[in-house]
């Protein structure tokens, strides 16, 4: 039995069926692509929101830490400065006046001294930290070596150095002592010079 011959109408019907299936598949692909783009946009927006929230959190934390550090530093200085005159007079340095936050803006010699105690031709520069580290002492020694460059009107003065801390890392007090610095520690509601009575400070 011979098969029925394929007519032009049969070919056209087959083409229409194939085209319809192709159109359906293209439409489905477009739909999925659109959904994928919507999902990608949603995730990108969510990531951007999360990043912005994280940035705000970091900024707020930084401001809080900076504020705490500043207030803590002020507290320490408010504890140390009133005692400076008494402490150094007990060591034979007749301090007459103190200044806080002494700054030099000379190019190449910028410096800030937390407390400067003065008597005639003697001055004691005091570095105040809530927690005193080995690195703090090293940095301060560098400041003392450059002190007269930063503050040339003290050229004829004997400059002594002192470091003060509510907390002092292990061994740092001894390191500062060996470098010729006075070490000021908290004791109860006041502060004291920890160096023994035979201590001879280095003059810069």
JORARA-V896131 format. One record per backbone hydrogen bond with DSSP energy under -1.0 kcal/mol. CO is the residue of the C=O (numbers start at 1). NH is the residue of the N-H. If there is no record, write none. Layout:
# JORARA-V896131
CO:NH / CO:NH
This chain:
# JORARA-V896131
7:11 / 8:12 / 9:13 / 10:14 / 11:15 / 12:16 / 13:17 / 14:18 / 15:19 / 16:20 / 17:21 / 18:22 / 19:23 / 20:24 / 21:25 / 22:26 / 23:27 / 24:28 / 25:29 / 26:30 / 27:31 / 28:32 / 29:33 / 30:34 / 31:35 / 32:36 / 33:37 / 34:38 / 35:39 / 36:40 / 37:41 / 38:42 / 39:43 / 40:44 / 41:45 / 42:46 / 43:47 / 44:48 / 45:49 / 46:50 / 47:51 / 48:52 / 49:53 / 50:54 / 51:55 / 52:56 / 53:57 / 54:58 / 55:59 / 56:60 / 57:61 / 58:62 / 59:63 / 60:64 / 61:65 / 62:66 / 63:67 / 64:68 / 65:69 / 66:70 / 67:71 / 68:72 / 69:73 / 70:74 / 71:75 / 72:76 / 73:77 / 74:78 / 75:79 / 76:80 / 77:81 / 80:83 / 81:84 / 83:87 / 84:88 / 85:89 / 86:90 / 88:93 / 89:92 / 93:95 / 97:118 / 99:116 / 102:113 / 104:111 / 106:109 / 111:104 / 113:102 / 114:101 / 115:126 / 116:99 / 117:124 / 118:96 / 118:97 / 119:122 / 121:158 / 122:119 / 123:160 / 124:117 / 125:162 / 126:115 / 127:164 / 130:167 / 132:169 / 133:137 / 134:138 / 135:139 / 136:140 / 137:141 / 138:142 / 139:143 / 140:144 / 141:145 / 142:146 / 146:150 / 147:151 / 151:154 / 152:155 / 154:157 / 158:123 / 159:204 / 160:125 / 161:182 / 162:127 / 163:184 / 164:129 / 167:132 / 169:172 / 171:175 / 172:176 / 173:177 / 174:178 / 175:179 / 176:181 / 177:180 / 180:202 / 182:163 / 183:194 / 184:165 / 185:192 / 187:190 / 190:187 / 192:185 / 196:199
